[in-house]
Amino acid sequence: MIPYGRQTISEADIQAVVEVLRSDFLTQGPAVPAFESAVANYCGAQYACAVNSATSALHIACLALGVGKGDSVWTSPITFVASANCALYCGADVDFVDIDPRTYTISTDKLAEKLALAEQIGRLPKVVIAVHLCGQSCDMAGIHALSQRYGFKVIEDAAHAIGGKYQNQAIGNGRYSDITVFSFHPVKIITTGEGGMALTNNAELANKMALLRSHGITRDLAQMTHVPDGAWYYQQLELGFNYRMTDLQAALGQSQMTRLDEFVSQRHALSQRYDTLLADLPLTLPWRQSDCYSGLHLYVIRLHLERINKTHRQVFEAMRAADIGVNVHYIPVYLQPYYQRLGFQSGYCTEAERYYTEAISLPMYANLTMADQDYVVAKLQEALT
Ligand SMILES: *Cc1c(COP(=O)(O)O)cnc(C)c1O
């Protein structure tokens, strides 16, 4: 099976993990802060908080921004469920803003319309989570301008986007948002097995997230309510979690960081190759926004169903039958039974639902071979005719 995504592991990566295994610390040692610095420096962010998944990072990002009961968090329906679930973890409500028909990320126009209505009824969101679908940045300047006008905070869910750029600057620099979150799941751009990170330029948010990832506990005298009882002493200041990343994971991540640019440029070479090879098929190919350099986590095609004698499902199944691990990213979140029980109904975001009926993710990962890619293209051509 040619999967839609997979990790690229080198001997150096293996060696980095083995070194940690032979060292004094498997967790809470020096590898985690070293990995945090590597990512923060790469992105041009001041603070980084490594955690055990992007889902955890989204959760503590929401908590650090004060999301709680009675608040509303808005995101795109075309994302992994974690982008929405994080708000529910905090007791807040979630709402969805439809996607742009070209980029498939949250539509700034739809967001502006929905904000104007929300202002009238006094239900403005506390946070908007902008998801950089496939690795291409959302219209962050536009979203930022709206955040200033309406007073909401912004989280970038950049699970797909490490190594990408927006307006010629690294995604994660926080120019247009409060917190940016990365995922290091093996299908993403770089991996730590499981893992995530939250970046910010705000010291207070960084401190809050650092507390929340480890039970809300501090050993920092400056943060304590009184002088320590002794050298053993620590204080729990918040209700936190065990969301820590291990040193094994961080060492792998830091080793992967040294090849991040290479991974992304390999993805770009493959993407350009797909663009050329698929140009004459009845498909919409990924749109390249001029001010973006995508991390290219995913290569999503849309079927022109009116020009094809098969259904979306038949094309998908033909590819799977050829041992190609195509996928669909994503089912609109609010169509999930859990969200339907919260009251969302189909038809809520029409662009998102149309996208869902046509989208297929083709294999895309740094070490996908050209021979495998040619096979994918040949099988797709077959499936479409
Ligand atoms: C993968 C992903 C997540 C969750 O990442 P984990 O590290 O698996 O928790 C969140 N948001 C998006 C858009 C993702 O693709």
The ligand as a Tripos MOL2 file, in Angstrom:
@<TRIPOS>MOLECULE
LIG
   15    15     1     0     0
SMALL
NO_CHARGES

@<TRIPOS>ATOM
      1 C1         -3.3340   16.0680   13.0870 C.3       1 LIG1
      2 C2         -4.1400   17.2740   13.4040 C.ar      1 LIG1
      3 C3         -4.4350   17.6730   14.7090 C.ar      1 LIG1
      4 C4         -4.1320   16.8070   15.8950 C.3       1 LIG1
      5 O1         -2.8020   16.4790   15.9760 O.3       1 LIG1
      6 P1         -2.3380   15.3720   17.0430 P.3       1 LIG1
      7 O2         -0.8720   15.6800   17.1920 O.co2     1 LIG1
      8 O3         -2.5850   14.0450   16.4000 O.co2     1 LIG1
      9 O4         -3.0950   15.5700   18.2830 O.co2     1 LIG1
     10 C5         -5.0910   18.8580   14.9100 C.ar      1 LIG1
     11 N1         -5.4820   19.6250   13.8730 N.ar      1 LIG1
     12 C6         -5.2490   19.2710   12.6010 C.ar      1 LIG1
     13 C7         -5.6820   20.1740   11.4970 C.3       1 LIG1
     14 C8         -4.5940   18.0640   12.3280 C.ar      1 LIG1
     15 O5         -4.3980   17.6900   11.0680 O.3       1 LIG1
@<TRIPOS>BOND
     1     1     2 1
     2     2     3 ar
     3     2    14 ar
     4     3     4 1
     5     3    10 ar
     6     4     5 1
     7     5     6 1
     8     6     7 2
     9     6     8 1
    10     6     9 1
    11    10    11 ar
    12    11    12 ar
    13    12    13 1
    14    12    14 ar
    15    14    15 1
@<TRIPOS>SUBSTRUCTURE
     1 LIG1         1 GROUP 0 **** ****
